[in-house]
Amino acid sequence: MESPSPMTEAMYYLLLALLRPAHGYLLMQQVSQVSGGRVAMGPGTLYGLLGKLEKAGLIQVQQEDQRRKTYALTPAGRQALRQEYERLRRMVADGEQAEVEML
């Protein structure tokens, strides 16, 4: 399956949080941390996205025990995150250029 582009904000921050493998509750905390508290992800959103990202081949279960699953980025997930990061950087650069031209 092809990686979604552009990504939703929640998807981007979840992939960013998954630069370090983690389980569900820790992921909710990491999303909040990497977004500077701007994105708060509840369990419904988190597990819905995890399923979608796993189906797309962007993440995988790295470890599973009776109580929790630990998720990690796949190489395709790292690539999709990198592409989205570059897309966002280009958008910011375009905005900065337009701001200079408006002055």
MMTF fields as JSON, N, C-alpha, C and O atoms, coordinates in Angstrom:
{
  "mmtfVersion": "1.0.0",
  "mmtfProducer": "UNKNOWN",
  "numBonds": 411,
  "numAtoms": 412,
  "numGroups": 103,
  "numChains": 1,
  "numModels": 1,
  "chainsPerModel": [1],
  "groupsPerChain": [103],
  "chainIdList": ["A"],
  "bondAtomList": [4, 2, 8, 6, 12, 10, 16, 14, 20, 18, 24, 22, 28, 26, 32, 30, 36, 34, 40, 38, 44, 42, 48, 46, 52, 50, 56, 54, 60, 58, 64, 62, 68, 66, 72, 70, 76, 74, 80, 78, 84, 82, 88, 86, 92, 90, 96, 94, 100, 98, 104, 102, 108, 106, 112, 110, 116, 114, 120, 118, 124, 122, 128, 126, 132, 130, 136, 134, 140, 138, 144, 142, 148, 146, 152, 150, 156, 154, 160, 158, 164, 162, 168, 166, 172, 170, 176, 174, 180, 178, 184, 182, 188, 186, 192, 190, 196, 194, 200, 198, 204, 202, 208, 206, 212, 210, 216, 214, 220, 218, 224, 222, 228, 226, 232, 230, 236, 234, 240, 238, 244, 242, 248, 246, 252, 250, 256, 254, 260, 258, 264, 262, 268, 266, 272, 270, 276, 274, 280, 278, 284, 282, 288, 286, 292, 290, 296, 294, 300, 298, 304, 302, 308, 306, 312, 310, 316, 314, 320, 318, 324, 322, 328, 326, 332, 330, 336, 334, 340, 338, 344, 342, 348, 346, 352, 350, 356, 354, 360, 358, 364, 362, 368, 366, 372, 370, 376, 374, 380, 378, 384, 382, 388, 386, 392, 390, 396, 394, 400, 398, 404, 402, 408, 406],
  "bondOrderList": [1, 1, 1, 1, 1, 1, 1, 1, 1, 1, 1, 1, 1, 1, 1, 1, 1, 1, 1, 1, 1, 1, 1, 1, 1, 1, 1, 1, 1, 1, 1, 1, 1, 1, 1, 1, 1, 1, 1, 1, 1, 1, 1, 1, 1, 1, 1, 1, 1, 1, 1, 1, 1, 1, 1, 1, 1, 1, 1, 1, 1, 1, 1, 1, 1, 1, 1, 1, 1, 1, 1, 1, 1, 1, 1, 1, 1, 1, 1, 1, 1, 1, 1, 1, 1, 1, 1, 1, 1, 1, 1, 1, 1, 1, 1, 1, 1, 1, 1, 1, 1, 1],
  "groupList": [{"groupName": "MET", "atomNameList": ["N", "CA", "C", "O"], "elementList": ["N", "C", "C", "O"], "formalChargeList": [0, 0, 0, 0], "bondAtomList": [1, 0, 2, 1, 3, 2], "bondOrderList": [1, 1, 2], "singleLetterCode": "M", "chemCompType": "L-PEPTIDE LINKING"}, {"groupName": "GLU", "atomNameList": ["N", "CA", "C", "O"], "elementList": ["N", "C", "C", "O"], "formalChargeList": [0, 0, 0, 0], "bondAtomList": [1, 0, 2, 1, 3, 2], "bondOrderList": [1, 1, 2], "singleLetterCode": "E", "chemCompType": "L-PEPTIDE LINKING"}, {"groupName": "SER", "atomNameList": ["N", "CA", "C", "O"], "elementList": ["N", "C", "C", "O"], "formalChargeList": [0, 0, 0, 0], "bondAtomList": [1, 0, 2, 1, 3, 2], "bondOrderList": [1, 1, 2], "singleLetterCode": "S", "chemCompType": "L-PEPTIDE LINKING"}, {"groupName": "PRO", "atomNameList": ["N", "CA", "C", "O"], "elementList": ["N", "C", "C", "O"], "formalChargeList": [0, 0, 0, 0], "bondAtomList": [1, 0, 2, 1, 3, 2], "bondOrderList": [1, 1, 2], "singleLetterCode": "P", "chemCompType": "L-PEPTIDE LINKING"}, {"groupName": "THR", "atomNameList": ["N", "CA", "C", "O"], "elementList": ["N", "C", "C", "O"], "formalChargeList": [0, 0, 0, 0], "bondAtomList": [1, 0, 2, 1, 3, 2], "bondOrderList": [1, 1, 2], "singleLetterCode": "T", "chemCompType": "L-PEPTIDE LINKING"}, {"groupName": "ALA", "atomNameList": ["N", "CA", "C", "O"], "elementList": ["N", "C", "C", "O"], "formalChargeList": [0, 0, 0, 0], "bondAtomList": [1, 0, 2, 1, 3, 2], "bondOrderList": [1, 1, 2], "singleLetterCode": "A", "chemCompType": "L-PEPTIDE LINKING"}, {"groupName": "TYR", "atomNameList": ["N", "CA", "C", "O"], "elementList": ["N", "C", "C", "O"], "formalChargeList": [0, 0, 0, 0], "bondAtomList": [1, 0, 2, 1, 3, 2], "bondOrderList": [1, 1, 2], "singleLetterCode": "Y", "chemCompType": "L-PEPTIDE LINKING"}, {"groupName": "LEU", "atomNameList": ["N", "CA", "C", "O"], "elementList": ["N", "C", "C", "O"], "formalChargeList": [0, 0, 0, 0], "bondAtomList": [1, 0, 2, 1, 3, 2], "bondOrderList": [1, 1, 2], "singleLetterCode": "L", "chemCompType": "L-PEPTIDE LINKING"}, {"groupName": "ARG", "atomNameList": ["N", "CA", "C", "O"], "elementList": ["N", "C", "C", "O"], "formalChargeList": [0, 0, 0, 0], "bondAtomList": [1, 0, 2, 1, 3, 2], "bondOrderList": [1, 1, 2], "singleLetterCode": "R", "chemCompType": "L-PEPTIDE LINKING"}, {"groupName": "HIS", "atomNameList": ["N", "CA", "C", "O"], "elementList": ["N", "C", "C", "O"], "formalChargeList": [0, 0, 0, 0], "bondAtomList": [1, 0, 2, 1, 3, 2], "bondOrderList": [1, 1, 2], "singleLetterCode": "H", "chemCompType": "L-PEPTIDE LINKING"}, {"groupName": "GLY", "atomNameList": ["N", "CA", "C", "O"], "elementList": ["N", "C", "C", "O"], "formalChargeList": [0, 0, 0, 0], "bondAtomList": [1, 0, 2, 1, 3, 2], "bondOrderList": [1, 1, 2], "singleLetterCode": "G", "chemCompType": "PEPTIDE LINKING"}, {"groupName": "GLN", "atomNameList": ["N", "CA", "C", "O"], "elementList": ["N", "C", "C", "O"], "formalChargeList": [0, 0, 0, 0], "bondAtomList": [1, 0, 2, 1, 3, 2], "bondOrderList": [1, 1, 2], "singleLetterCode": "Q", "chemCompType": "L-PEPTIDE LINKING"}, {"groupName": "VAL", "atomNameList": ["N", "CA", "C", "O"], "elementList": ["N", "C", "C", "O"], "formalChargeList": [0, 0, 0, 0], "bondAtomList": [1, 0, 2, 1, 3, 2], "bondOrderList": [1, 1, 2], "singleLetterCode": "V", "chemCompType": "L-PEPTIDE LINKING"}, {"groupName": "LYS", "atomNameList": ["N", "CA", "C", "O"], "elementList": ["N", "C", "C", "O"], "formalChargeList": [0, 0, 0, 0], "bondAtomList": [1, 0, 2, 1, 3, 2], "bondOrderList": [1, 1, 2], "singleLetterCode": "K", "chemCompType": "L-PEPTIDE LINKING"}, {"groupName": "ILE", "atomNameList": ["N", "CA", "C", "O"], "elementList": ["N", "C", "C", "O"], "formalChargeList": [0, 0, 0, 0], "bondAtomList": [1, 0, 2, 1, 3, 2], "bondOrderList": [1, 1, 2], "singleLetterCode": "I", "chemCompType": "L-PEPTIDE LINKING"}, {"groupName": "ASP", "atomNameList": ["N", "CA", "C", "O"], "elementList": ["N", "C", "C", "O"], "formalChargeList": [0, 0, 0, 0], "bondAtomList": [1, 0, 2, 1, 3, 2], "bondOrderList": [1, 1, 2], "singleLetterCode": "D", "chemCompType": "L-PEPTIDE LINKING"}],
  "groupTypeList": [0, 1, 2, 3, 2, 3, 0, 4, 1, 5, 0, 6, 6, 7, 7, 7, 5, 7, 7, 8, 3, 5, 9, 10, 6, 7, 7, 0, 11, 11, 12, 2, 11, 12, 2, 10, 10, 8, 12, 5, 0, 10, 3, 10, 4, 7, 6, 10, 7, 7, 10, 13, 7, 1, 13, 5, 10, 7, 14, 11, 12, 11, 11, 1, 15, 11, 8, 8, 13, 4, 6, 5, 7, 4, 3, 5, 10, 8, 11, 5, 7, 8, 11, 1, 6, 1, 8, 7, 8, 8, 0, 12, 5, 15, 10, 1, 11, 5, 1, 12, 1, 0, 7],
  "groupIdList": [1, 2, 3, 4, 5, 6, 7, 8, 9, 10, 11, 12, 13, 14, 15, 16, 17, 18, 19, 20, 21, 22, 23, 24, 25, 26, 27, 28, 29, 30, 31, 32, 33, 34, 35, 36, 37, 38, 39, 40, 41, 42, 43, 44, 45, 46, 47, 48, 49, 50, 51, 52, 53, 54, 55, 56, 57, 58, 59, 60, 61, 62, 63, 64, 65, 66, 67, 68, 69, 70, 71, 72, 73, 74, 75, 76, 77, 78, 79, 80, 81, 82, 83, 84, 85, 86, 87, 88, 89, 90, 91, 92, 93, 94, 95, 96, 97, 98, 99, 100, 101, 102, 103],
  "secStructList": [7, 7, 7, 7, 1, 1, 7, 7, 2, 2, 2, 2, 2, 2, 2, 2, 2, 6, 6, 1, 7, 3, 3, 2, 2, 2, 2, 2, 2, 2, 2, 2, 2, 2, 6, 6, 6, 1, 7, 7, 7, 7, 2, 2, 2, 2, 2, 2, 2, 2, 2, 2, 2, 2, 2, 6, 6, 1, 3, 3, 3, 3, 3, 3, 7, 1, 1, 7, 3, 3, 3, 3, 3, 7, 2, 2, 2, 2, 2, 2, 2, 2, 2, 2, 2, 2, 2, 2, 2, 2, 2, 2, 2, 2, 2, 2, 2, 2, 2, 2, 2, 2, 7],
  "xCoordList": [0.837, 0.0, 0.882, 1.946, 0.463, 1.225, 1.066, 0.004, 2.126, 2.043, 1.197, 1.264, 0.401, -0.484, 0.305, 1.2, -0.021, 0.625, -0.382, -0.978, -0.6, 0.004, -0.575, -1.699, 0.209, -0.223, -1.074, -0.962, -1.925, -2.625, -1.615, -0.571, -1.933, -1.055, -0.845, 0.277, -1.911, -1.807, -0.902, -0.093, -1.036, -0.221, 1.259, 2.122, 1.538, 2.916, 3.553, 4.656, 2.858, 3.431, 3.539, 4.447, 2.638, 2.757, 3.992, 4.742, 4.212, 5.421, 6.676, 7.679, 6.625, 7.756, 8.038, 9.193, 6.987, 7.145, 7.716, 8.417, 7.426, 7.887, 9.332, 9.803, 10.041, 11.48, 12.148, 13.211, 11.489, 11.894, 10.726, 9.636, 10.93, 9.834, 9.167, 9.828, 7.849, 7.107, 5.769, 5.312, 5.146, 3.807, 2.782, 3.149, 1.514, 0.425, 0.447, 0.442, 0.47, 0.413, 1.626, 1.494, 2.788, 4.005, 3.929, 4.403, 3.34, 3.192, 2.324, 2.624, 1.256, 0.408, 1.226, 1.078, 2.079, 2.935, 3.98, 4.24, 4.574, 5.607, 5.031, 5.684, 3.831, 3.186, 3.019, 3.314, 2.547, 2.39, 3.735, 3.842, 4.754, 6.085, 6.675, 7.131, 6.673, 7.307, 6.528, 7.082, 5.241, 4.444, 4.415, 3.68, 5.196, 5.196, 3.87, 3.516, 3.123, 1.831, 0.68, -0.46, 0.956, -0.103, -1.023, -2.182, -0.527, -1.34, -1.512, -0.544, -2.761, -3.095, -3.853, -4.893, -3.341, -3.929, -4.566, -3.907, -5.845, -6.552, -6.405, -5.911, -6.835, -6.696, -7.397, -6.86, -8.581, -9.31, -8.546, -8.409, -8.053, -7.268, -5.976, -5.6, -5.3, -4.019, -4.158, -3.437, -5.075, -5.165, -5.736, -5.408, -6.587, -7.056, -5.906, -5.786, -5.058, -3.898, -2.881, -2.315, -2.642, -1.683, -2.116, -1.29, -3.405, -3.909, -3.73, -3.32, -4.038, -3.912, -2.448, -2.143, -1.551, -0.129, 0.489, 1.361, 0.023, 0.525, 0.056, 0.826, -1.19, -1.732, -0.997, -0.812, -0.579, 0.154, 1.621, 2.345, 2.065, 3.451, 4.439, 5.645, 3.923, 4.798, 5.31, 6.34, 4.581, 5.016, 4.797, 4.1, 5.414, 5.204, 5.275, 5.858, 4.672, 4.783, 6.18, 6.569, 6.919, 8.29, 8.325, 9.126, 7.442, 7.404, 5.976, 5.279, 5.552, 4.194, 4.214, 4.773, 3.584, 3.377, 1.89, 1.104, 1.502, 0.073, -0.585, -1.778, 0.175, -0.416, -0.27, -1.093, 0.757, 0.953, 1.793, 2.513, 1.654, 2.457, 3.389, 3.007, 4.607, 5.557, 5.677, 5.947, 5.475, 5.498, 6.799, 7.414, 7.209, 8.416, 8.18, 7.37, 8.903, 8.857, 9.503, 10.475, 8.974, 9.623, 10.496, 10.381, 11.357, 12.097, 11.152, 11.45, 10.034, 9.059, 8.468, 8.186, 8.278, 7.769, 8.753, 8.367, 10.03, 11.07, 11.101, 11.22, 10.994, 11.0, 9.792, 9.932, 8.613, 7.402, 7.515, 7.106, 8.065, 8.257, 9.237, 9.005, 10.312, 11.316, 10.696, 10.932, 9.909, 9.277, 8.298, 8.243, 7.532, 6.58, 7.32, 6.904, 8.393, 9.206, 9.74, 9.686, 10.246, 10.763, 9.649, 9.855, 8.485, 7.336, 6.968, 6.709, 6.946, 6.614, 7.685, 7.362, 8.948, 10.042, 9.894, 10.082, 9.553, 9.368, 8.21, 8.289, 7.152, 6.008, 6.407, 6.024, 7.17, 7.625, 8.533, 8.401, 9.45, 10.351, 9.559, 9.874, 8.544, 7.7, 7.0, 6.914, 6.504, 5.846, 6.79, 6.428, 8.009, 9.009, 9.358, 9.516, 9.48, 9.777, 8.642, 8.882, 7.427, 6.278, 6.218, 5.843, 6.584, 6.575, 7.586, 7.29, 8.768, 9.786, 9.28, 9.508, 8.606, 8.095, 6.962, 6.738, 6.236, 5.123, 5.626, 4.908, 6.83, 7.353, 7.77, 8.223],
  "yCoordList": [-1.18, 0.0, 1.243, 1.247, 2.267, 3.504, 4.349, 4.349, 5.066, 5.9, 7.131, 7.702, 7.538, 8.681, 9.98, 10.213, 10.817, 12.109, 13.087, 12.79, 14.206, 14.626, 13.84, 13.342, 13.745, 13.044, 13.96, 15.185, 13.337, 14.122, 14.49, 13.852, 15.506, 15.919, 14.775, 14.541, 14.075, 12.964, 11.861, 11.299, 11.557, 10.513, 10.907, 10.095, 12.143, 12.623, 12.524, 11.997, 13.029, 12.993, 11.578, 11.289, 10.707, 9.311, 8.662, 7.977, 8.868, 8.327, 8.949, 8.262, 10.23, 10.907, 10.295, 10.064, 10.038, 9.412, 8.008, 7.54, 7.333, 5.952, 5.868, 4.78, 6.986, 6.901, 6.043, 5.458, 5.989, 5.056, 4.109, 4.561, 2.805, 1.853, 2.046, 2.334, 1.881, 2.088, 1.369, 0.955, 1.226, 0.647, 1.779, 2.95, 1.427, 2.393, 3.554, 4.706, 3.291, 4.382, 5.295, 6.518, 4.713, 5.504, 6.337, 7.473, 5.779, 6.527, 7.767, 8.824, 7.645, 8.817, 9.909, 11.088, 9.529, 10.494, 11.083, 12.286, 10.235, 10.711, 11.659, 12.633, 11.389, 12.29, 13.672, 14.688, 13.701, 14.974, 15.668, 16.88, 14.901, 15.479, 16.036, 17.179, 15.246, 15.703, 16.833, 17.576, 16.967, 18.06, 19.275, 20.227, 19.253, 20.388, 20.56, 21.667, 19.453, 19.497, 19.93, 20.009, 20.212, 20.669, 19.542, 19.788, 18.308, 17.173, 16.215, 15.66, 16.029, 15.046, 13.925, 14.159, 12.728, 11.599, 10.637, 10.133, 10.395, 9.44, 8.032, 7.829, 7.054, 5.65, 5.312, 4.551, 5.861, 5.548, 5.992, 5.235, 7.218, 7.741, 6.956, 6.567, 6.726, 6.016, 4.635, 4.305, 3.83, 2.456, 2.378, 1.46, 3.333, 3.407, 3.692, 3.061, 4.654, 4.985, 3.858, 3.569, 3.22, 2.106, 1.016, 0.475, 0.693, -0.31, 0.107, -0.689, 1.353, 1.892, 1.896, 1.502, 2.34, 2.406, 1.018, 0.8, 0.088, -1.286, -1.907, -2.578, -1.682, -2.205, -1.615, -2.286, -0.341, 0.332, -0.085, 0.3, -0.868, -1.325, -0.291, -0.418, 0.74, 1.794, 1.51, 2.04, 0.669, 0.242, -1.259, -1.872, -1.832, -3.255, -3.487, -2.694, -4.584, -4.974, -5.545, -6.506, -4.942, -5.379, -6.442, -7.376, -6.281, -7.214, -7.259, -6.245, -8.432, -8.577, -9.511, -10.607, -9.051, -9.954, -9.927, -9.362, -10.513, -10.611, -9.261, -9.103, -8.293, -7.019, -5.913, -4.999, -5.977, -4.862, -5.256, -6.254, -4.405, -4.543, -3.352, -2.221, -3.617, -2.54, -2.389, -3.356, -1.177, -0.874, -0.184, 0.505, -0.385, 0.254, 0.627, 0.011, 1.643, 2.028, 0.948, 0.316, 0.741, -0.094, 0.84, 2.059, 0.298, 1.173, 2.048, 3.213, 1.486, 2.274, 3.391, 4.477, 3.134, 4.151, 5.293, 6.461, 4.945, 5.982, 6.836, 8.06, 6.183, 6.895, 7.829, 8.981, 7.337, 8.163, 9.357, 10.464, 9.138, 10.229, 11.259, 12.463, 10.793, 11.692, 12.518, 13.722, 11.863, 12.568, 13.631, 14.737, 13.286, 14.266, 15.426, 16.577, 15.139, 16.181, 17.141, 18.359, 16.597, 17.438, 18.252, 19.409, 17.652, 18.37, 19.552, 20.649, 19.326, 20.401, 21.493, 22.678, 21.101, 22.091, 22.975, 24.189, 22.356, 23.14, 24.124, 25.256, 23.703, 24.589, 25.785, 26.919, 25.532, 26.623, 27.566, 28.785, 27.013, 27.842, 28.695, 29.868, 28.118, 28.884, 30.026, 31.142, 29.74, 30.772, 31.87, 33.046, 31.498, 32.502, 33.374, 34.587, 32.78, 33.537, 34.496, 35.645, 34.033, 34.885, 36.038, 37.155, 35.77, 36.819, 37.919, 39.105, 37.526, 38.486, 39.323, 40.532, 38.701, 39.415, 40.361, 41.351, 40.064, 40.924, 42.206, 43.206, 42.188, 43.369, 44.48, 45.523],
  "zCoordList": [0.0, 0.0, 0.0, 0.62, -0.669, -0.794, 0.472, 1.096, 0.845, 2.035, 1.75, 0.661, 2.734, 2.531, 2.458, 3.27, 1.499, 1.397, 0.828, -0.207, 1.429, 2.687, 3.863, 3.807, 4.911, 6.111, 6.974, 6.916, 7.775, 8.788, 9.873, 10.006, 10.628, 11.716, 12.718, 13.168, 13.059, 14.009, 13.466, 14.204, 12.197, 11.583, 11.589, 11.921, 11.224, 11.199, 12.587, 12.732, 13.597, 14.946, 15.501, 16.28, 15.116, 15.563, 14.944, 15.639, 13.654, 13.024, 13.625, 13.82, 13.916, 14.543, 15.919, 16.277, 16.677, 17.998, 17.87, 18.768, 16.767, 16.567, 16.089, 15.756, 16.049, 15.771, 16.847, 16.636, 18.005, 19.072, 19.312, 19.661, 19.134, 19.336, 20.694, 21.692, 20.712, 21.951, 21.895, 20.829, 23.065, 23.167, 23.25, 23.344, 23.214, 23.105, 24.07, 23.637, 25.372, 26.344, 26.209, 26.257, 26.043, 25.867, 24.583, 24.55, 23.541, 22.287, 22.471, 21.914, 23.246, 23.499, 24.187, 23.866, 25.122, 25.81, 24.857, 24.884, 24.019, 23.1, 22.047, 21.676, 21.569, 20.604, 21.231, 20.602, 22.463, 23.156, 23.314, 23.124, 23.662, 23.87, 22.571, 22.546, 21.496, 20.25, 19.585, 18.774, 19.926, 19.358, 20.272, 20.012, 21.328, 22.256, 22.961, 23.367, 23.11, 23.781, 22.887, 23.346, 21.623, 20.703, 20.262, 19.928, 20.255, 19.814, 20.972, 21.491, 21.37, 22.403, 21.713, 21.096, 21.815, 21.107, 22.104, 23.014, 21.914, 22.758, 22.224, 21.115, 23.014, 22.6, 21.289, 20.484, 21.064, 19.832, 18.59, 17.629, 18.62, 17.498, 17.345, 16.239, 18.464, 18.432, 17.807, 16.866, 18.318, 17.826, 16.417, 15.666, 16.053, 14.677, 13.72, 12.67, 14.099, 13.266, 13.232, 12.178, 14.366, 14.384, 13.409, 12.673, 13.401, 12.467, 11.022, 10.178, 10.749, 9.385, 8.933, 7.808, 9.805, 9.464, 9.315, 8.474, 10.14, 10.026, 8.707, 8.02, 8.367, 7.107, 5.901, 4.886, 6.026, 4.94, 4.896, 3.978, 5.88, 5.902, 6.419, 6.21, 7.1, 7.607, 9.014, 9.432, 9.734, 11.062, 11.176, 10.367, 12.205, 12.48, 13.975, 14.714, 14.412, 15.808, 15.989, 15.325, 16.892, 17.143, 18.24, 18.196, 19.22, 20.338, 20.859, 20.875, 21.279, 21.782, 22.973, 22.92, 24.062, 25.185, 25.511, 24.751, 26.603, 26.913, 27.133, 26.874, 27.604, 27.982, 26.945, 26.906, 26.107, 25.173, 23.965, 23.956, 22.942, 21.722, 21.63, 21.93, 21.214, 20.956, 19.447, 18.734, 18.973, 17.543, 17.167, 17.981, 15.909, 15.383, 13.924, 13.23, 13.476, 12.064, 11.204, 11.619, 10.031, 9.023, 8.175, 8.298, 7.328, 6.407, 5.559, 5.299, 5.14, 4.366, 5.221, 4.713, 6.51, 7.421, 7.604, 7.631, 7.73, 7.843, 6.571, 6.635, 5.437, 4.151, 4.051, 3.64, 4.423, 4.36, 5.302, 4.952, 6.49, 7.438, 6.886, 6.992, 6.308, 5.721, 4.58, 4.479, 3.732, 2.61, 3.107, 2.568, 4.133, 4.677, 5.333, 5.202, 6.025, 6.644, 5.577, 5.749, 4.493, 3.405, 2.748, 2.382, 2.6, 2.031, 2.916, 2.422, 4.225, 5.159, 5.16, 5.24, 5.072, 5.001, 3.77, 3.842, 2.63, 1.4, 1.558, 1.082, 2.211, 2.427, 3.291, 3.003, 4.341, 5.206, 4.425, 4.532, 3.644, 2.837, 1.852, 1.651, 1.245, 0.32, 1.051, 0.538, 2.243, 3.039, 3.443, 3.419, 3.819, 4.188, 2.989, 3.133, 1.82, 0.6, 0.27, -0.101, 0.402, 0.128, 1.123, 0.764, 2.366, 3.388, 3.029, 3.175, 2.564, 2.161, 0.99, 0.95, 0.051, -1.111, -0.753, -1.449, 0.337, 0.745, 1.407, 1.439, 1.925, 2.636, 1.733, 2.205]
}
